[in-house]
Amino acid sequence: MMLELTQCLKANDPPRLRASETLYVIRLKNCAFYANHGVFDEEKALGQRFHVDVELHVNALQSLENDDIRGTIDYGAVFAAIEQIVSGQRRFLIEALALDMAKALCHRFTQVEAAQVTIRKPNAPIRGVLDYVEVEVRWPFA
């Protein structure tokens, strides 16, 4: 690969990557939602805030090289999918919510080869002072 890169630079031609080597990352950070996930009755009755970070590893070589939006992913559609999952079926575990979200994003957006989802629960029912509880799930499992 280094020799190829050197030859391309000498020829004053930008290096070309093979599709299997080309991934880029889309991140949506600190998406905030109100939902009723959790084990305790109070969490079910009152609900609470959840903050979600999503990192999508996307394979879209042709779209990037051709500046073609049709082969990429609409960030707004990703946000809407996250919102639908968070506000949908109640889960006891935010770990399960994160896994469901990662699987759903990989399934819905076919260019996504892997998804990493982080969910923060700022008001976790814990005796003590903390900023939040956070879980992180990657799909498919590495």
C-alpha positions as CSV (number, residue, x, y, z in Angstrom):
1,M,0.0,0.0,0.0
2,M,2.8,2.4,0.8
3,L,4.5,1.8,-2.6
4,E,1.1,2.4,-4.3
5,L,0.7,5.7,-2.4
6,T,4.2,6.8,-3.2
7,Q,3.7,6.1,-6.9
8,C,0.4,8.0,-6.9
9,L,1.9,11.0,-5.2
10,K,4.9,11.0,-7.6
11,A,2.5,10.9,-10.5
12,N,0.6,13.8,-9.0
13,D,-2.6,11.7,-9.0
14,P,-4.7,11.3,-5.9
15,P,-4.5,7.7,-4.5
16,R,-7.5,5.5,-5.1
17,L,-8.7,3.2,-2.4
18,R,-10.4,-0.1,-3.0
19,A,-14.0,-0.2,-1.9
20,S,-13.2,-2.8,0.8
21,E,-10.8,-0.3,2.4
22,T,-13.1,2.7,2.3
23,L,-15.2,3.5,5.4
24,Y,-16.1,6.8,6.7
25,V,-17.8,7.6,10.0
26,I,-20.9,9.6,10.7
27,R,-21.4,10.6,14.4
28,L,-24.6,12.0,15.9
29,K,-23.6,13.3,19.4
30,N,-25.7,14.0,22.5
31,C,-29.1,13.4,21.0
32,A,-31.6,14.0,23.8
33,F,-34.9,12.2,24.4
34,Y,-37.4,11.7,27.1
35,A,-38.6,8.2,27.7
36,N,-39.7,5.6,30.3
37,H,-36.9,3.0,30.2
38,G,-35.7,1.4,33.4
39,V,-36.4,-1.3,35.9
40,F,-38.1,0.7,38.6
41,D,-41.8,1.7,38.8
42,E,-40.8,5.4,39.2
43,E,-38.8,5.2,35.9
44,K,-41.9,3.8,34.2
45,A,-44.3,6.3,35.7
46,L,-42.2,9.5,35.5
47,G,-39.7,8.9,32.7
48,Q,-36.4,10.6,32.3
49,R,-33.9,12.1,29.9
50,F,-31.6,9.9,27.8
51,H,-28.6,11.1,25.8
52,V,-27.6,9.1,22.8
53,D,-24.4,9.1,20.7
54,V,-24.3,7.1,17.5
55,E,-21.2,6.3,15.4
56,L,-21.9,4.7,12.0
57,H,-19.2,3.1,9.9
58,V,-20.3,3.6,6.4
59,N,-19.1,2.1,3.1
60,A,-19.9,4.5,0.3
61,L,-16.8,4.9,-1.9
62,Q,-18.6,5.8,-5.1
63,S,-20.8,8.4,-3.5
64,L,-17.8,10.1,-1.9
65,E,-15.7,10.1,-5.0
66,N,-18.6,11.4,-7.1
67,D,-20.1,13.8,-4.5
68,D,-23.4,11.9,-4.9
69,I,-25.8,12.2,-2.0
70,R,-27.9,9.3,-3.2
71,G,-25.5,6.6,-2.0
72,T,-24.9,8.2,1.4
73,I,-27.0,8.5,4.6
74,D,-29.4,11.3,5.5
75,Y,-28.5,12.5,9.0
76,G,-32.0,13.5,9.7
77,A,-33.3,10.1,8.8
78,V,-30.8,8.6,11.3
79,F,-32.0,11.0,14.0
80,A,-35.6,10.1,13.3
81,A,-34.8,6.4,13.5
82,I,-33.0,6.9,16.9
83,E,-36.0,8.9,18.2
84,Q,-38.5,6.2,17.1
85,I,-36.5,3.5,18.9
86,V,-36.0,5.5,22.1
87,S,-39.6,6.6,22.3
88,G,-40.9,3.1,21.3
89,Q,-41.0,-0.1,23.3
90,R,-40.0,0.3,26.9
91,R,-36.9,-1.6,27.9
92,F,-35.6,-2.5,31.4
93,L,-32.0,-2.2,30.4
94,I,-30.4,0.6,28.5
95,E,-27.9,-2.0,27.3
96,A,-30.8,-3.7,25.4
97,L,-32.0,-0.4,24.1
98,A,-28.5,0.3,22.7
99,L,-28.2,-3.1,21.1
100,D,-31.7,-2.8,19.5
101,M,-30.7,0.6,18.2
102,A,-27.4,-0.6,16.7
103,K,-29.0,-3.5,15.0
104,A,-31.9,-1.4,13.6
105,L,-29.5,1.2,12.2
106,C,-27.4,-1.4,10.5
107,H,-30.5,-3.0,9.0
108,R,-32.3,0.2,7.9
109,F,-29.2,1.8,6.3
110,T,-27.6,-0.8,4.1
111,Q,-24.4,1.2,3.7
112,V,-23.7,0.9,7.5
113,E,-21.2,-1.9,8.2
114,A,-21.0,-1.3,11.9
115,A,-22.8,0.9,14.5
116,Q,-21.7,1.9,17.9
117,V,-24.3,3.3,20.3
118,T,-23.7,5.0,23.6
119,I,-26.6,5.8,25.9
120,R,-26.3,8.0,29.0
121,K,-28.8,8.1,31.8
122,P,-28.2,11.3,33.8
123,N,-30.8,10.5,36.5
124,A,-30.1,6.9,37.2
125,P,-31.7,5.8,40.5
126,I,-28.5,5.4,42.4
127,R,-27.7,6.5,45.9
128,G,-24.8,8.8,45.3
129,V,-23.6,11.7,43.3
130,L,-22.7,11.1,39.6
131,D,-23.0,12.8,36.3
132,Y,-24.6,9.8,34.5
133,V,-24.5,6.1,33.9
134,E,-23.3,5.2,30.4
135,V,-23.4,2.0,28.3
136,E,-21.9,1.4,24.9
137,V,-22.7,-1.3,22.4
138,R,-21.2,-2.1,19.0
139,W,-22.9,-4.1,16.4
140,P,-21.9,-6.4,14.9
141,F,-19.8,-7.5,17.9
142,A,-16.1,-7.2,17.1
